[in-house]
Amino acid sequence: MKNCIVFIVFGLLIPCLALAQPNYTSTNKGAIKNYETATGFYDNYQNEKAKNELEKAINKDPRFIEAYILLANIFVDMRDYEGAVEQYKIAIGINPNFFPITITPWLLLS
């Protein structure tokens, strides 16, 4: 009975842990590390540091969509709307099906 309970707990826990891990468009570990560092800076309103980390991530993996999106958000925070639209366009060019419908109005403004 004890083994059955352990099996059930682990059988339910392991799939949940797998779902909790982020699933990025990049597999480059260095780029992902730079992106995650950038999100920490962004969460602490350190936009310049976040921007630098995102540029490093993009240099390591130019197809890293999430990095472009966060970089665009930083440009919006800095009120550089042209820069933001440019980053969104790059990301959409990589994979147009990645985006939620909410990003489309930004492109209509350009």
C-alpha positions as CSV (number, residue, x, y, z in Angstrom):
1,M,0.0,0.0,0.0
2,K,2.8,2.4,0.9
3,N,4.5,1.7,-2.5
4,C,1.2,2.5,-4.2
5,I,0.9,5.9,-2.5
6,V,4.5,6.7,-3.4
7,F,3.8,5.7,-7.0
8,I,0.7,7.8,-7.2
9,V,2.4,10.9,-5.7
10,F,5.4,10.7,-8.0
11,G,3.1,9.9,-10.9
12,L,1.2,13.1,-10.4
13,L,4.1,15.2,-9.3
14,I,6.6,14.6,-12.1
15,P,4.3,15.7,-14.9
16,C,3.4,18.9,-13.0
17,L,7.1,19.7,-12.6
18,A,7.7,19.2,-16.3
19,L,4.9,21.7,-17.0
20,A,6.3,24.3,-14.7
21,Q,9.6,24.6,-16.6
22,P,9.6,27.5,-19.2
23,N,9.4,26.5,-22.8
24,Y,11.4,29.0,-24.8
25,T,11.8,29.3,-28.6
26,S,15.6,29.1,-28.0
27,T,17.5,26.0,-27.0
28,N,20.8,27.9,-26.6
29,K,21.5,27.7,-22.9
30,G,23.6,30.9,-23.0
31,A,20.9,32.9,-24.7
32,I,18.3,31.6,-22.2
33,K,20.5,32.5,-19.3
34,N,20.9,36.0,-20.7
35,Y,17.1,36.3,-21.2
36,E,16.4,35.1,-17.7
37,T,18.9,37.6,-16.3
38,A,17.2,40.3,-18.3
39,T,13.8,39.4,-16.9
40,G,15.2,39.9,-13.4
41,F,16.6,43.3,-14.3
42,Y,13.3,44.2,-16.0
43,D,11.3,43.2,-13.0
44,N,13.5,45.5,-10.9
45,Y,13.1,48.5,-13.4
46,Q,16.7,48.3,-14.5
47,N,15.9,48.6,-18.2
48,E,19.4,49.4,-19.5
49,K,20.9,46.3,-17.9
50,A,17.9,44.2,-19.2
51,K,18.4,45.7,-22.6
52,N,22.1,44.7,-22.6
53,E,21.3,41.2,-21.6
54,L,18.7,40.8,-24.3
55,E,21.1,42.1,-26.9
56,K,23.5,39.3,-25.8
57,A,20.7,36.8,-25.9
58,I,19.8,37.8,-29.4
59,N,23.4,37.7,-30.6
60,K,23.6,34.1,-29.3
61,D,20.3,33.1,-30.9
62,P,18.8,35.5,-33.4
63,R,15.6,33.5,-33.5
64,F,14.8,33.9,-29.8
65,I,11.3,35.4,-30.0
66,E,10.8,36.0,-26.3
67,A,14.0,38.1,-26.2
68,Y,12.6,40.4,-29.0
69,I,9.3,40.7,-27.2
70,L,10.8,41.7,-23.9
71,L,13.2,44.1,-25.7
72,A,10.1,45.7,-27.4
73,N,8.4,46.0,-24.0
74,I,11.5,47.8,-22.7
75,F,11.4,50.2,-25.7
76,V,7.7,50.9,-24.8
77,D,8.7,51.7,-21.2
78,M,11.4,54.0,-22.6
79,R,8.8,55.6,-24.9
80,D,10.7,54.6,-28.0
81,Y,7.7,53.3,-29.8
82,E,9.5,53.0,-33.2
83,G,12.1,50.8,-31.6
84,A,9.3,48.7,-30.0
85,V,7.5,48.2,-33.3
86,E,10.7,47.2,-35.0
87,Q,11.4,44.5,-32.4
88,Y,7.8,43.2,-32.6
89,K,8.2,43.1,-36.4
90,I,11.4,41.1,-36.1
91,A,9.7,38.6,-33.8
92,I,6.7,38.3,-36.0
93,G,9.0,37.7,-39.0
94,I,10.5,34.7,-37.1
95,N,7.1,33.1,-36.4
96,P,3.8,34.9,-37.1
97,N,1.8,32.2,-35.3
98,F,3.6,32.7,-32.0
99,F,1.8,35.9,-31.1
100,P,-1.5,36.6,-29.3
101,I,-3.9,38.8,-31.2
102,T,-3.1,41.7,-28.8
103,I,0.2,42.6,-30.5
104,T,-1.5,43.3,-33.9
105,P,-2.6,46.9,-33.0
106,W,1.0,47.9,-32.5
107,L,1.8,47.0,-36.1
108,L,-1.2,49.0,-37.4
109,L,0.4,52.2,-35.9
110,S,3.5,51.9,-38.0
